[in-house]
Amino acid sequence: MIIRLFQPPTKNWLLIAEQLDDPSTWDRFVPCHTTDSQRWQFECKVKEAAGELTIKPCKDLMARGTSVFEYDWQIEEDDILSHAIKVAETLGFELLMGDVRRVS
């Protein structure tokens, strides 16, 4: 799993998990993941760590192997960074910064 924080020019800040162990049958319209999957773990930790922050799944960017959450535009950048770091550390991964397409 790769966890990345990114601010695209046309959206709010995004917290992205890539290279998830989704089954080949995974589809955003009929998700099929178990509670021990990386997707489940990531999505639960994002929600647990959010507390008072408004963060929601970015359904148009969800894909097999990728989970994306979008932060509300009113959240302070320090709070966004703190949340993202907390999620990554809780899961035992380094938080990367930047665009997925440019780095990959």
Secondary structure, DSSP 4 states (H G I P E B T S, - for coil): -EEEEE--TTSS-EEEEES----TT--TTS----TTSHHHHHHHHHHHHHTT--EEE-GGG-BTTBEEEEE-TTS-HHHHHHHHHHHHHHHT-PEEES-HHHH-
